[in-house]
């Protein structure tokens, strides 16, 4: 009978234990899943670099851009200002305001707050009067190297065509696209434009962004010195070719 009593006591203890755990789970609130996370593990999607890029980013004034500032109720304060090399604009009656990199809405609010020190509830509007047009650079072995306006969607091969096409020294299979991402950081892409055009497959023909640079290097033959020793010809030709 002793072993029956021992079993009964063991079962009773297990039942009490499970009841206590169940009560604890009910009393403990579920851990909330953070908004903006992938799976509740604290990975903030909003701070993920891969997901923070704006599809249609607002224009941010740069150095040498000109803005016109208008005060609806106080037109005597209307003025035009040029963003200086240090990023500031000089305005009447107040100290300079840092404007480079702000959106127009952010700049308007900054000006409004600054003039609120002596104007009551000023109504401010800002118009971007002059700014640097979007552009791309074409360099290397193209007919007309230079800076070109980026007026419409343009791919790498189209940019080469705009720059006059390849010259006789161009290496069509290794066209390089340079794209500035951050200060001191440049992304590069090497494209085989010759292959794309011959196969008529332009899926890899990258669309340019403002400030991109397309560079066409020299081909191997064009790098040969004007005068070479005859013995070096074997580097480029073999008897089997003839």
C-alpha positions in Angstrom: 0.0 0.0 0.0 3.0 2.3 0.6 3.9 2.4 -3.1 0.2 3.3 -4.0 0.3 6.2 -1.5 3.6 7.4 -3.0 2.2 7.4 -6.5 -0.8 9.3 -5.4 1.4 11.9 -3.7 3.6 12.2 -6.9 0.5 12.7 -9.1 -0.9 15.3 -6.8 2.4 17.3 -6.8 2.6 17.2 -10.6 -1.0 18.5 -10.9 -0.3 21.4 -8.5 2.9 22.3 -10.5 1.1 22.4 -13.9 -1.8 24.5 -12.4 0.8 27.0 -11.0 2.6 27.4 -14.4 -0.7 27.9 -16.2 -1.8 30.6 -13.7 1.6 32.3 -14.1 1.3 32.3 -18.0 -2.2 33.8 -17.8 -1.0 36.5 -15.4 2.0 37.4 -17.4 1.0 39.8 -20.3 2.2 38.7 -23.8 5.3 40.6 -25.0 4.0 43.1 -27.5 5.3 42.9 -31.1 7.0 46.1 -31.9 5.4 48.0 -34.7 7.6 48.1 -37.8 9.4 44.8 -37.0 9.7 41.8 -39.2 8.9 39.1 -36.7 8.8 40.7 -33.2 12.5 40.0 -32.6 13.3 43.7 -32.4 14.5 44.1 -35.9 13.3 47.6 -36.8 12.4 47.7 -40.5 12.3 51.5 -40.5 16.0 51.6 -39.6 17.0 48.9 -42.1 19.2 50.6 -44.8 17.7 48.4 -47.5 14.2 49.7 -46.8 14.8 53.4 -46.1 15.4 54.6 -49.7 12.9 57.0 -51.0 11.4 56.1 -54.4 10.7 59.7 -55.3 13.0 61.8 -53.0 12.2 65.5 -52.6 14.7 67.9 -54.0 17.1 69.4 -51.5 18.8 72.7 -52.3 22.5 72.7 -52.9 25.3 75.2 -53.0 24.7 78.1 -55.5 21.0 77.4 -55.7 18.8 80.5 -55.5 15.6 80.6 -53.4 13.0 83.3 -53.3 11.5 83.9 -49.9 8.1 85.7 -49.7 6.1 86.9 -46.7 2.4 87.0 -47.4 1.6 89.6 -44.7 4.9 91.5 -44.7 6.1 91.9 -48.3 8.8 94.3 -47.2 10.8 91.3 -46.0 10.6 89.5 -49.4 14.0 88.6 -50.7 16.1 86.2 -52.9 19.0 84.3 -51.4 21.8 82.2 -52.8 23.1 79.2 -50.9 26.7 80.0 -50.1 29.7 77.6 -50.3 29.3 77.0 -46.5 25.6 76.0 -47.0 24.2 79.1 -45.3 21.9 81.8 -46.8 22.2 85.4 -45.7 18.8 87.0 -44.8 17.9 90.5 -43.7 17.2 91.2 -40.0 18.4 87.8 -38.8 21.5 85.7 -38.7 22.3 83.3 -41.5 20.3 80.1 -41.8 21.8 76.7 -42.8 19.8 75.7 -45.9 21.9 73.1 -47.8 20.3 69.7 -47.7 16.9 70.8 -46.3 13.7 70.2 -48.3 11.8 73.3 -49.3 9.2 72.6 -46.6 12.0 72.2 -43.9 13.6 75.5 -45.1 10.3 77.3 -45.0 9.7 76.2 -41.4 13.2 77.2 -40.4 12.7 80.7 -41.9 9.3 81.0 -40.3 10.7 80.2 -36.8 13.6 82.6 -37.3 11.4 85.5 -38.2 8.9 84.7 -35.5 11.2 86.6 -33.0 9.9 89.9 -34.3 7.0 89.1 -36.7 3.7 87.7 -35.3 2.8 84.4 -36.9 4.6 85.1 -40.2 3.3 83.3 -43.3 6.3 82.2 -45.4 6.5 80.7 -48.9 9.7 79.7 -50.6 10.2 79.2 -54.4 13.2 77.5 -55.9 14.3 80.0 -58.6 17.6 78.6 -59.9 19.2 75.2 -59.3 21.7 72.9 -60.9 20.0 70.8 -63.6 20.4 67.0 -63.3 23.4 65.9 -65.3 25.7 63.0 -66.1 29.4 62.8 -67.2 30.8 60.9 -70.1 34.5 60.3 -70.2 37.2 58.2 -71.7 37.0 56.8 -75.2 33.8 58.5 -76.5 33.6 61.0 -79.4 32.5 64.0 -77.2 33.5 63.6 -73.6 31.8 66.1 -71.3 28.9 67.0 -69.0 25.3 66.4 -70.3 21.9 67.3 -68.9 19.8 64.3 -67.8 16.5 65.5 -69.1 14.8 62.1 -69.4 15.3 58.5 -68.4 18.7 57.5 -69.9 20.6 54.3 -69.8 24.4 53.7 -70.0 24.3 52.8 -73.7 22.1 55.8 -74.5 24.5 58.0 -72.6 27.4 56.7 -74.8 25.3 57.6 -77.8 24.5 61.1 -76.5 28.3 61.6 -76.1 28.9 60.7 -79.8 29.4 57.0 -79.4 32.5 55.0 -79.0 35.7 56.0 -80.8 38.2 53.7 -82.4 40.1 53.1 -79.2 37.1 52.2 -77.0 36.8 48.9 -75.1 33.1 48.3 -75.6 33.0 45.3 -73.3 34.1 47.1 -70.1 32.2 50.3 -69.8 32.3 51.5 -66.2 29.5 53.3 -64.4 30.5 55.4 -61.3 27.8 56.4 -58.9 28.4 58.4 -55.8 26.4 57.0 -52.8 27.9 59.0 -49.9 30.7 61.4 -49.3 33.8 59.3 -50.1 31.8 56.2 -51.2 31.4 55.5 -54.9 29.6 52.5 -56.4 31.0 51.0 -59.6 29.3 48.8 -62.3 31.1 47.3 -65.3 28.9 46.7 -68.3 29.6 44.7 -71.4 27.8 47.1 -73.8 29.2 45.3 -76.8 27.5 42.1 -75.7 24.2 43.8 -74.8 23.9 45.5 -78.2 24.9 42.4 -80.2 22.4 40.2 -78.4 19.8 42.9 -78.4 19.3 42.2 -74.7 19.2 45.5 -72.8 17.9 44.2 -69.5 21.3 44.9 -67.8 21.5 48.4 -69.3 21.4 50.5 -66.1 19.4 53.7 -66.0 21.5 56.7 -64.9 20.9 58.9 -61.9 21.9 62.5 -61.6 25.6 62.9 -61.1 26.6 59.5 -62.6 29.7 59.2 -64.6 30.1 56.8 -67.6 33.7 56.0 -68.4 34.9 54.0 -71.5 38.4 52.6 -71.2 40.9 52.0 -74.0 41.1 48.7 -75.7 44.2 46.6 -75.6 45.5 47.5 -79.0 45.2 51.3 -78.4 47.5 51.0 -75.4 50.4 49.7 -77.6 53.3 52.2 -77.9 53.8 53.8 -81.3 57.1 52.0 -81.8 57.8 48.4 -80.6 60.7 46.0 -81.1 59.8 43.4 -83.8 60.3 40.6 -81.3 57.3 41.8 -79.3 54.9 41.1 -82.3 54.6 37.5 -81.2 52.6 38.7 -78.3 49.8 39.7 -80.6 50.2 37.4 -83.6 51.0 33.7 -84.0 51.8 31.8 -87.2 48.6 29.7 -86.7 46.5 32.8 -87.4 47.7 32.9 -91.1 
